[in-house]
Amino acid sequence: MTCTESALRPYADEAFGKLKVQFQNSSNYWQLGHSFDTIIDYLAEVNPAAALGFGQIALLAYNRSTYNACWYDDFGWWGIASLKASQHKDLFPDAFGEFANISRSCWDTMYDNAPNVWKNNQGFTEFKPRFDGGVWNADWTKAGPTTCNNMPCVPRLPSACTDPAAADNLCGIQNTVTNGLYLVLGERRYMQADCFECWDAAISEYAFLDHWFGVADIDPERALWNPVEGGAVVRERMGTYAPDDKGVCQTVCVFEPGLAWAGDQGIILGGLVDRMTALTSKSSEYQVLLQRAKAIAAGVKSQTEIKKENPGILTAWVTETQGGDPGDYNTGVGVYWRYLLYAYQNNADLKTYFEQTGQTDFVCSNAQHITPLIGSDNFVDLTNYLAVLVAAIVMSPS
């Protein structure tokens, strides 16, 4: 089967039809935002006629699921998707204004809270961040529950990580997904809503990430940037806290140097593309950003190709190291395809690079792989399928 629109369109339409049902039945706040982002791509690029009435469906989904908003990254998914929706008056003529309000509200929640966790909780002296400018995924508490499913949020030092059941792998950390979403939402709100506080926040966030990329030169096993054969991947979280009084940087609890989530690769790729949009292509910084973007795309492709099982097929964990919680993290496949498509459509240098280095074939082979699986009724899987089908339809040479 070739990767032409005529060949793939029926599968994309079927995936959307099944996904629409699951979308209307779900109350998973952040997954709904993630899925809506991909659905907008399908409606804009493949089947605009299917947008009729979907704006109201998405607004209902947002409103019924807000009680499930827990971590600060949750607001990033809806903030980005609703900003995109607000730009499509053609698709959502009766809802684009409400989507603009949702994006602004989600940004305000992240901006007012996520960068200030350390400032507001300096009693946790051991958890001082290694670099300024980043964000956290949750507030901390010495005792008592958070508002997120009544889960206690107490960060733990490595000394407390001997018991995996007691180890904290969500609370009080600076993970890549929260920082990446904050970067993307800040950049896009600036570019599309003239939000100057958003640009200042994005500048601060990118400086934070840039510092963590640079750690590879002095502390390669705990840097955010992880060179691999053929390119690089971005690790799943920041690896250490600030140096202690002995000059030692304690490793973040349950940090795993081999872990690279597909979703993080896509989000950081998108953040690099958005930053390049604000620069001249002749500037030195643009070239650095371009090389990093190329390295991530190449690293994901190369790591996928050397996997023992289903080589060449993207999975949630890009390297052989596997993370947990597949119900959430399997979303990373769709996240990556969506942002790879975004890079292809929004940066001419990357478009050429993708076409010259087999990235379009990579997308095509993954789209062909999933066509027999479209009969699934799984919300996450259907979103993944739709994302790769849309990417293949748009990116194929035909």
C-alpha positions, 0 to 999 in steps of 0.5 A, a space after each residue: 500500500 502506498 502512502 497516498 491520501 487516496 490509500 490512507 484517507 479511508 483509514 484516517 476517516 475510520 480512525 476518526 470515527 472510532 476516536 470521536 466516540 471514545 472522545 465523547 466518553 472520556 473524562 481524562 482531562 490531559 488525554 482529551 487535550 492531547 487527542 484534540 490537538 491531533 483531531 484538529 490536524 485531521 480536520 484541517 488537513 484531511 477532512 474539514 467537513 467532519 468538523 461540523 459540531 466538533 467544536 461543541 463536542 470538544 468544549 463539553 469534553 473540556 468542561 466535564 473533565 476539568 475536575 481531573 486536572 492535576 499536574 501542571 503539565 495537564 494544562 499545557 496539553 489543553 492550552 496548546 490544543 485550544 490555542 490551535 483551535 482558536 486559530 481555526 474559525 473555519 472549523 469551529 465558527 461557533 467555538 473559536 472564541 471560547 477556545 481562546 479563553 481556555 488557552 489563556 486560562 490554561 496558560 495563567 494556571 501554568 504561569 502563576 504556579 509551575 515556575 514558582 514551586 521552589 520559591 514557594 517551598 524553600 524549606 526543601 533545601 535539598 531539592 534546590 534546582 541545578 539551574 534557574 528558569 524551569 518549571 515543576 509538575 506539582 507543588 510540594 507538601 511536607 504532609 497531607 494530600 495534594 489536590 491531585 487525586 489525594 496523592 501526597 506530593 513529597 519529593 524524595 532524595 536518592 537515599 529514600 529511593 531504596 524502596 521502589 514502592 516508596 520512591 516518588 516518580 511524579 511529585 516535586 520534579 522538573 520533568 521534560 514534558 512539563 518544561 517542554 509544554 510550558 516552552 511551546 505554549 509560551 512561544 505560541 501564545 506570544 506568536 499568536 496572541 501578542 503575549 509578551 509575558 509569554 515570550 519572557 517566560 519562554 526565553 527563561 524556559 529555553 535558557 533552562 533547557 539549554 543549560 541542561 543540554 550543556 550538562 552533557 559536556 561535564 555530566 553526560 550520564 545525567 544531562 538532558 541531552 543524550 547523544 545516541 547513534 545517528 543523533 540524540 534523544 532527550 531524557 525524560 527528566 532533569 537528572 540532578 539537584 543543585 550541588 550540596 555543601 560538598 559540591 555534589 549534585 544529588 541524582 533525582 530520585 528514580 532518575 533513569 539515564 536510559 529513559 527517553 519518552 517519544 512524547 518528549 522528543 516531539 514536544 522539544 522538537 516543536 519548541 525548537 521549531 517555534 524558537 527558530 520561527 522568531 529568528 533569522 535563518 542566518 543567525 548562529 542561534 538558529 543554526 544551533 537550534 536547527 542542528 538540535 532539531 535534526 539530531 532529535 529526529 535522527 535519533 528517534 529514527 535510528 533508535 527505533 530502527 535498532 530495536 529488537 522487536 518491530 524495528 522501524 516502528 515507533 513505540 512510547 519509549 524510544 530506547 530499549 529502556 522501558 518506563 511504566 504506566 502504559 495507559 498514559 505514556 503510550 500517548 507519546 507515539 501520537 505526540 511525536 508524530 504530531 510534532 514531527 508533522 508540525 516541524 515539517 510544515 513550519 520549517 523549510 530547512 527541516 522539511 528538506 532534511 526530512 525528505 532527504 534523510 528518509 523521515 518521510 519513509 519512516 512515517 509512511 512505514 509506521 502508517 502502513 503498520 497500523 492500518 490493520 489495527 484501526 479496529 481498536 476501541 482504545 482512546 490512546 491507540 486511536 489517537 496515535 493511529 490518527 496522528 501517524 495517518 495524518 502525518 503520512 498523508 501530508 508528508 508523503 511525496 505524493 
